[in-house]
Amino acid sequence: MRRVLIVMSAADTWTRTDGSRYPTGYWAEEVAAPYERFVAAGFDVDFASPGGVLQPLDQHSADPQVAGPECGRWVEHAENALRKHGPLLALEDVELGTYDAVVLPGGHGPVVDLHQDANLGRVLVDADTRGAVIGAVCHGPAGLLSAVEPDGSWRFAGRRMAAFTDEEEQLFGTAELAPWLLASRLRQRGAMLTDGAAYQAHIERDGNLFTGQNPASSGPMAEAIVAALS
């Protein structure tokens, strides 16, 4: 049986450049859509986060005006999945070599903690070395930044990927006071980023690396991962 590890942020707030604290959490569709597809394919799924902390729901992802008319279903499915799997694994306790895929959903949390989490970096470098699948969607690719080699170079430099764009951050209203913008930072580190239309599904595959631009990309990215693992 294929095993998938979904790594979530533990952050519930995002400190802005003016010192204000912006509430954040996991984005329901980005957890639920991949989980649904992995379970339907017969995969065994675990959840992990820094310290095993269960992040709250990002309430924007439960607002039909923001997240679309299906958001209630995604919220219900995400909450059920997280309840079913009980306490999250602590990232520091994840055993290397265990999973066929490591997947990073978004919400703004990954730009708070996962981008610099050494334990996640350890898991990602191991997965990439083994050729295991790595997936990340929306702000999830911030977690890829944690994969730093001993010489300070970035493991994913030169790789083609998609992520939440600077345009989408501006449209969402969170760009102006952001300490840094994800797409710009990924490019600065050497990613070959491709931008699709704002808030429309867009995914990229570069070898074992699968990435999606925004919440609408969650399901298509997961389907591509399922196809690769099947």
C-alpha positions in Angstrom: 0.0 0.0 0.0 1.3 3.5 -0.9 1.8 5.8 2.1 1.4 9.6 1.9 2.4 12.1 4.6 0.4 15.4 4.5 2.5 18.1 6.3 0.5 21.0 7.7 1.7 24.2 9.3 1.2 24.8 13.0 0.8 28.5 12.7 -2.5 30.3 13.7 -1.3 33.8 13.1 0.9 35.7 10.6 2.7 38.7 11.9 2.5 41.6 9.3 5.1 44.3 8.7 3.1 46.8 10.8 3.1 44.4 13.7 -0.5 43.4 13.3 -1.4 39.7 13.6 -3.4 38.1 10.8 -5.4 35.0 11.7 -4.5 32.0 9.6 -4.9 28.2 9.5 -5.2 25.4 7.0 -7.2 25.9 3.8 -10.0 23.3 3.8 -10.0 22.4 0.1 -6.2 22.1 0.0 -6.4 19.4 2.8 -9.6 17.7 1.8 -9.3 17.4 -2.0 -5.9 15.6 -1.9 -7.0 13.5 1.0 -10.2 12.4 -0.8 -8.3 11.4 -3.8 -5.5 9.6 -1.9 -8.0 7.6 0.1 -10.1 6.7 -3.0 -6.9 5.4 -4.6 -6.3 3.1 -1.6 -3.4 5.0 -0.1 -2.6 5.1 3.6 -2.5 8.8 4.8 -0.9 10.3 7.8 -0.8 14.0 8.9 2.1 15.8 10.6 3.0 19.3 11.7 5.7 21.0 13.7 5.3 19.6 17.2 2.2 17.7 16.2 0.1 20.9 16.7 -3.3 20.8 15.0 -3.6 24.1 13.1 -7.1 25.8 13.1 -9.2 26.2 10.0 -8.6 29.3 8.0 -12.1 30.8 8.2 -11.7 32.4 4.7 -11.8 28.8 3.4 -15.3 28.4 4.9 -16.7 31.5 3.3 -18.5 30.9 0.0 -17.8 34.5 -1.1 -14.1 33.7 -0.9 -13.7 29.9 -1.4 -16.7 29.2 -3.6 -20.0 27.3 -3.2 -18.4 23.9 -2.4 -16.4 25.2 0.5 -18.8 23.7 3.1 -18.2 20.2 1.8 -14.4 20.8 1.8 -14.6 22.0 5.4 -16.6 19.0 6.5 -14.3 16.5 4.8 -11.1 18.2 6.1 -12.4 18.2 9.7 -13.6 14.5 9.4 -10.2 13.5 8.0 -8.3 15.2 10.8 -10.5 13.7 13.5 -10.2 10.3 11.9 -6.5 10.3 12.0 -6.3 11.5 15.6 -3.2 13.3 16.9 -0.9 14.6 14.2 2.6 13.2 14.0 5.3 15.6 15.2 7.6 16.4 12.2 10.6 15.8 14.3 9.4 12.2 14.9 8.7 11.3 11.2 10.8 8.3 10.2 12.8 8.9 7.1 12.2 6.5 4.2 8.7 5.7 5.3 6.5 7.6 2.8 6.0 7.3 -1.0 4.8 10.9 -1.1 5.0 14.1 1.1 2.4 16.7 0.4 2.2 20.3 1.7 -1.2 22.1 1.6 -1.4 25.8 2.1 -3.1 28.6 4.0 -0.7 31.3 4.9 0.8 29.2 7.7 3.7 27.7 5.7 5.2 31.2 5.2 5.2 31.5 9.0 6.9 28.3 10.1 7.4 25.6 7.4 9.7 27.7 5.2 12.4 27.4 7.8 11.5 24.2 9.6 14.7 22.0 9.7 12.7 18.9 10.4 10.6 19.4 7.3 13.8 20.1 5.4 15.2 16.7 6.6 12.0 14.9 5.4 12.0 16.7 2.0 15.7 16.1 1.2 15.3 12.4 2.1 12.1 12.1 -0.1 13.8 13.8 -3.0 16.9 11.7 -2.7 14.8 8.5 -2.8 12.8 9.8 -5.7 9.6 9.8 -3.7 6.8 12.2 -4.8 6.8 15.7 -3.3 3.6 17.8 -3.7 2.9 21.3 -2.6 0.0 23.6 -3.4 -0.8 27.4 -3.0 1.4 28.6 -0.1 2.5 25.0 0.6 5.6 25.5 -1.7 7.0 27.8 1.0 7.8 24.6 2.8 10.1 23.6 0.0 12.4 26.5 1.1 13.3 24.4 4.2 15.2 21.9 2.1 18.7 23.5 2.5 21.8 21.6 1.8 24.8 21.7 4.2 26.5 24.2 1.9 23.5 26.5 2.2 22.2 25.8 -1.3 18.6 25.1 -1.9 17.6 21.6 -2.9 14.9 22.7 -5.3 16.8 25.5 -7.1 16.3 25.2 -10.9 13.2 23.1 -10.6 10.0 24.1 -12.4 7.1 24.7 -10.1 3.8 26.6 -9.5 2.8 28.5 -6.3 0.4 31.2 -5.1 1.4 34.2 -7.3 2.1 37.8 -6.3 -0.9 38.8 -8.3 -3.1 36.5 -6.4 -1.7 37.7 -3.1 -2.6 41.3 -4.2 -6.1 40.3 -5.2 -6.6 38.5 -1.9 -5.6 41.7 -0.1 -2.6 40.4 1.8 0.3 41.5 -0.3 0.8 45.1 1.0 1.8 44.1 4.6 3.4 40.8 3.8 6.9 40.3 5.2 7.7 38.6 1.9 5.8 37.3 -1.1 6.0 33.6 -1.8 6.4 33.7 -5.6 9.1 36.4 -5.5 11.0 34.5 -2.8 10.9 31.2 -4.7 12.3 33.0 -7.8 15.0 34.6 -5.7 16.1 31.2 -4.5 16.2 29.9 -8.0 12.9 28.3 -8.7 11.6 28.2 -12.3 8.1 29.5 -11.5 5.3 29.4 -14.0 2.2 31.6 -13.5 -1.3 30.5 -14.6 -4.4 32.7 -14.6 -5.3 34.0 -11.2 -7.4 31.6 -9.1 -7.6 29.1 -12.0 -6.3 25.6 -11.7 -2.6 25.4 -12.7 -0.2 22.6 -11.9 3.4 21.8 -12.7 5.4 18.6 -12.7 9.1 18.5 -12.7 10.2 14.9 -12.2 9.0 13.8 -8.7 8.0 17.4 -7.8 4.2 18.2 -8.2 3.0 21.7 -7.4 -0.2 23.7 -7.7 -0.8 27.4 -7.8 -3.9 27.9 -5.7 -6.8 26.1 -4.0 -8.4 25.2 -7.3 -5.2 23.3 -8.2 -5.4 21.0 -5.2 -7.5 18.3 -6.8 -5.7 18.3 -10.1 -2.3 18.1 -8.3 -3.5 15.2 -6.2 -4.8 13.4 -9.3 -1.4 13.8 -11.0 0.2 12.3 -7.9 -2.2 9.4 -7.8 -1.5 8.7 -11.4 2.3 8.8 -10.8 2.1 6.5 -7.8 -0.3 4.1 -9.4 
